[in-house]
Amino acid sequence: AGIEIENTLDADVFDNVAINNTGGILVFNMPNLSQEGARTRIFRNLVHNNNTENFAAPGGAVAGVPAGSGIVINANDEVEIFENDLAGNDTAHIIISSVFSTNYASRETASAFDPYPETLYIHDNRYEGGGASPDTLELKALKLAMFGLTGAFPNVIWDGFLNPEKAVDGKLPPALNFCIAGEPGTQLLNVDGPGGYANPAIEQSQFQCRHEPLPPVQLSI
């Protein structure tokens, strides 16, 4: 990974160049650590061509990151992604996933650990290309079935896992929803991880919303 924000509270990630990694920028929570992270802003970054084959040691936190990932949000809440330039990331520019889509999903976790991403705000980003040659056999087959040889995944893909205790009619309530704004052509693809990729769907209207922007991080030094 180019940049990792792991189990971190209140982070600003901005004015960086993330190129030629497996994943450009990763924001994630690992289970069984002393705190869970939240409230990360990712803005004004260049995230291009992160298509390097994953060479991490098997079993490590990043070993399951697919090559071709631009920005990955995994099991993290209150993340704002805005005014970034994303181009040429072959799996997807933005990937939203739960701990159930990681290579350590089978590990025992503390009962209080929240494995689901919630309250994400994606807005005013710029995209070019991407999504045409995803990593992993499952995603390759899904892309071919839905978009053909010459097609591509939408800019944002989601593994489809949500907290059944918080869902309302099978959807996230407004306060926890993923919101996409200021990007008229951006679609979100739910790949249906819970169903074994059997019923993927583009779900756009559900995510056309806004959250309050996160405040800038202020350092008390």
C-alpha positions, -999 to +999 in steps of 0.1 A: +000+000+000+011+035-007-005+051+024-021+033+053-043+048+080-048+019+105-070+021+136-065+058+137-088+086+150-090+119+132-066+118+103-062+142+073-046+126+042-040+153+016-016+166-012+000+132-017+009+112-048+001+075-046+011+057-078+023+022-088+013+005-055-011-024-051-035-001-033-030+037-033-046+048+000-060+024+026-081+033+056-089+003+077-096-011+112-079-043+124-096-063+150-083-069+185-063-037+188-067-011+215-089+013+196-109+015+164-103+043+140-128+068+125-130+103+111-105+104+082-105+130+055-088+120+022-085+150-002-064+166-029-044+135-036-033+120-070-041+083-069-030+068-103-021+034-117-020+014-085-018-019-103+013-036-088+009-073-080+003-079-043+036-092-028+027-089+009+034-119+032+004-143+033-018-136+062-008-100+066-033-072+068-026-060+033-021-094+017-058-094+006-058-060-011-065-065-048-040-051-072-056-021-090-071-005-059-072+033-057-087+041-023-098+013+000-121+018+030-123-013+052-144-016+084-140+021+091-165+048+098-169+085+091-146+088+061-148+117+037-131+114+003-131+145-018-113+165-045-090+137-054-078+127-089-080+090-095-069+074-128-060+040-142-067+019-111-075-014-128-099-030-101-117+002-090-109+037-080-127+034-046-134+001-028-157-001+002-154-033+022-161-050+055-138-072+075-156-102+059-139-095+026-104-096+041-079-125+043-083-125+081-121-126+082-120-160+099-100-148+129-118-145+162-125-109+171-137-090+201-174-088+205-173-050+204-154-048+171-174-032+143-166-050+111-187-028+088-179+005+071-205+033+077-211+070+072-189+075+042-190+107+021-176+106-014-178+139-033-163+161-059-136+137-071-123+133-106-119+100-124-102+087-155-103+051-168-100+024-143-120-008-135-112-025-168-089-053-155-098-063-119-077-085-098-090-119-084-108-145-104-142-136-088-140-100-098-127-108-133-157-131-138-181-105-124-167-077-146-169-099-177-205-110-169-218-075-162-198-053-185-182-075-212-146-077-224-143-040-232-163-027-202-153-016-168-164-015-132-180+017-120-158+041-100-170+028-066-175-008-057-188-022-024-187-057-010-223-055+000-220-064+037-240-043+061-249-046+098-283-065+100-289-050+134-288-015+120-303-020+085-338-007+077-355-027+050-322-041+039-305-007+036-284+016+058-303+043+076-294+079+064-270+086+092-249+055+083-253+056+046-226+059+019-232+093+002-220+103-032-224+139-043-210+163-069-201+134-093-230+131-117-216+101-136-204+081-106-221+048-099-217+023-070-216-014-077-227-037-049-209-069-058-230-090-034-203-105-013-228-120+012-244-139-017-212-151-033-214-125-060-246-141-073-267-109-075-245-079-081-263-046-088-256-010-095-273+010-068-272+047-075-302+065-062-298+050-027-265+067-024-273+102-038-271+121-006-249+143+015-233+142+050-220+171+070-183+175+061-158+164+087-139+192+105-102+196+097-078+180+121-063+205+146-031+196+163-027+209+198+010+215+197 
